[in-house]
Amino acid sequence: MPNKVRKKAPYSKRDMREVSDNPELTEADFAKARPFSEAFPDLAASIRKGRGPNKAPTKKLVSLRLSPEVIEHFRSTGAGWQSRIDETLREAVKRKAS
C-alpha cells in the first residue's frame, strides 16, 4: 500500500501578509466601486470588443451532427480542422455538380 503524501499548502496566511502591501478591501470599498466603462469612458470606448462583423461574410453558421469518427479524423490533423471539413464538403459538391 503506497504511503500517503501530505500536500502542504503553497503559501500560508502569514506568508501572504508579509508579501502583500495591498490592504484587504472592505464593504465600503466595494460600495464605492464603479464599472470600468463608467470610471474610464474614453478608454472603454477605445477598446475594441471582439472581432467585429465580417466585411464580406462568406460562410453561414450552422449546427451539424457528425459521427465521432469523422470528428476524430479531422481533429487529429490539428488546428483548422473545421475549415478542412468545409473544404472536403466543397470538393464533394464540385464533383457531384460536374
C-alpha positions as semicolon CSV with decimal commas, in nm:
position;residue;x (nm);y (nm);z (nm)
1;M;0,000;0,000;0,000
2;P;0,155;0,335;-0,103
3;N;0,241;0,591;0,161
4;K;0,011;0,888;0,170
5;V;0,197;1,208;0,098
6;R;0,060;1,511;0,273
7;K;0,048;1,810;0,046
8;K;0,144;2,134;0,210
9;A;-0,037;2,449;0,107
10;P;0,194;2,652;-0,116
11;Y;0,159;2,969;0,092
12;S;0,041;3,031;0,443
13;K;-0,170;3,328;0,551
14;R;0,138;3,464;0,724
15;D;0,337;3,442;0,400
16;M;0,067;3,633;0,217
17;R;0,053;3,904;0,486
18;E;0,429;3,952;0,473
19;V;0,446;4,000;0,097
20;S;0,121;4,186;0,045
21;D;0,124;4,563;0,053
22;N;-0,240;4,588;-0,055
23;P;-0,488;4,631;0,226
24;E;-0,787;4,399;0,229
25;L;-1,091;4,556;0,063
26;T;-1,383;4,645;0,287
27;E;-1,757;4,664;0,222
28;A;-1,716;5,043;0,193
29;D;-1,453;4,994;-0,078
30;F;-1,685;4,767;-0,275
31;A;-1,971;5,017;-0,233
32;K;-1,753;5,287;-0,397
33;A;-1,653;5,061;-0,686
34;R;-1,771;5,158;-1,036
35;P;-1,768;4,969;-1,366
36;F;-1,462;5,024;-1,582
37;S;-1,671;5,187;-1,857
38;E;-1,809;5,438;-1,606
39;A;-1,473;5,515;-1,445
40;F;-1,284;5,548;-1,776
41;P;-1,543;5,612;-2,050
42;D;-1,295;5,735;-2,315
43;L;-1,062;5,443;-2,264
44;A;-1,350;5,193;-2,258
45;A;-1,482;5,334;-2,586
46;S;-1,141;5,298;-2,749
47;I;-1,108;4,931;-2,661
48;R;-1,229;4,711;-2,942
49;K;-1,463;4,435;-2,831
50;G;-1,436;4,103;-3,014
51;R;-1,353;4,057;-3,378
52;G;-1,646;4,257;-3,507
53;P;-1,857;4,175;-3,809
54;N;-1,704;4,024;-4,121
55;K;-1,655;4,272;-4,402
56;A;-1,790;4,022;-4,653
57;P;-1,932;3,717;-4,474
58;T;-1,875;3,418;-4,697
59;K;-1,987;3,144;-4,461
60;K;-2,300;3,075;-4,260
61;L;-2,312;2,940;-3,907
62;V;-2,497;2,608;-3,883
63;S;-2,532;2,328;-3,634
64;L;-2,429;1,994;-3,781
65;R;-2,415;1,648;-3,624
66;L;-2,119;1,442;-3,740
67;S;-2,010;1,090;-3,648
68;P;-1,737;1,064;-3,384
69;E;-1,504;0,900;-3,637
70;V;-1,527;1,199;-3,872
71;I;-1,463;1,447;-3,592
72;E;-1,169;1,245;-3,455
73;H;-1,015;1,217;-3,801
74;F;-1,029;1,589;-3,875
75;R;-0,932;1,699;-3,521
76;S;-0,628;1,472;-3,532
77;T;-0,497;1,681;-3,823
78;G;-0,458;1,982;-3,593
79;A;-0,581;2,339;-3,589
80;G;-0,811;2,441;-3,871
81;W;-0,993;2,108;-3,874
82;Q;-1,334;2,272;-3,922
83;S;-1,208;2,456;-4,230
84;R;-1,077;2,126;-4,366
85;I;-1,423;1,971;-4,323
86;D;-1,565;2,266;-4,519
87;E;-1,303;2,220;-4,792
88;T;-1,378;1,846;-4,820
89;L;-1,751;1,912;-4,848
90;R;-1,698;2,183;-5,111
91;E;-1,486;1,940;-5,317
92;A;-1,762;1,678;-5,291
93;V;-2,020;1,933;-5,411
94;K;-1,798;2,024;-5,710
95;R;-1,754;1,656;-5,804
96;K;-2,128;1,597;-5,776
97;A;-2,208;1,905;-5,990
98;S;-1,974;1,804;-6,273
